[in-house]
């Protein structure tokens, strides 16, 4: 037989107190209020600690990804710069230690420039806003001190327009050359102006990339197949029954709008509505110097992760070398567009034929000879029939007056 476990009856809780005679008496406790846990009533848990209110987790500040900086490690998460007093100029220090792996990555990285390593420790500052990824933004009166030396911060772009304040390019600040590449702790002090806005600072170990490296990466993963590009052309030229105007073709220039040179690597943003491309080489080089990531065709954002290489136009560029413009047709095909200048050089303009007398032929021949000899005659010869009556001797109506233009041996009439 299995033993039957009996539950002990619930006893009324009592508190022992001493009366005025010194004897111990027990006073029953009032029943606990409903929906209240027993440990809460006595203010203690198993470990004897009181119950604390749950900690509210504040959303973290995030910074936008920068195409020219590959993040290898996060040394310090974005931390808000909190003023310590009522002064306008504040100082916010922070310390960190590089691990042996970090030191090895920095020392073994290649040199981008003399004294500038590709693997770097960078400082990034932005607004304290967790609603969306933030772009780099410096606070007023910023100064950065690393250990015992001040670090250079990018200055302002000069403005040529009157009344327009110069802008400062806010980008990561490279601290590597002032750090202790050892297990010694590094101290970074940020001096900033407290004028109402809140800022956050973060430290990252990054690898800085070049425009050539981004171009090779784009060639590897960013090429759009020619058939997909052709399908997009058909979609844009598809007949719209609600439209009164039918579009039969789309003209595309083979010249880059950035540098007015022929395209080498046709590129555009996948979010742009146009088919016109710009050159990927020059676009990446310009954003390496001054990052804006704006499409030069429609002036809308064209970030690196949305760039594509037009495989169809790249193929056309190898097949069409004698023209600077093409037209896409509704069936997905294309044809070159010949300019007026190309037509003039490739063929002679048509001329109307006239039956001229011997005197006129001699004049034309003489004019042609003068042109060949480097001389020029009168440009215009006006020939009119001398008639004093409405009809000639045969009774026929008078011939219409003709005006002939002789220009460098070519004859035309109007």
Secondary structure, DSSP 8 states (H G I E B T S, - for coil): -------------EEEEE-TTS-EEEEE-----TT--HHHHHT--TTS--------------B---TTEEEEEEEEEEEE---SSS-SEEEEEEEE---HHHHHHHHHS-EEETTEESEEEEEEEEES--SS-B-----TT-EEEETTEEE----EE---STT---EE----EE-GGGS-SSSS-EEEEEEEE-SS--EEEEEEEEEE--HHHHHHHHHHH-EE-HHHHHHHHHHHTS--TT-SS---EEEEESB-TTTSSB-SSEEEETT-S----EEHHHHHHHHHHS---B-TTT-SB--GGGEEEEHHHHHHHHH--S-SEEEEETTS-EEE---HHHHHHHS----------HHHHHHHHHHHHHHHTT----SEEEE----SSSB-TTS-B----EEEEEETTEEEE-
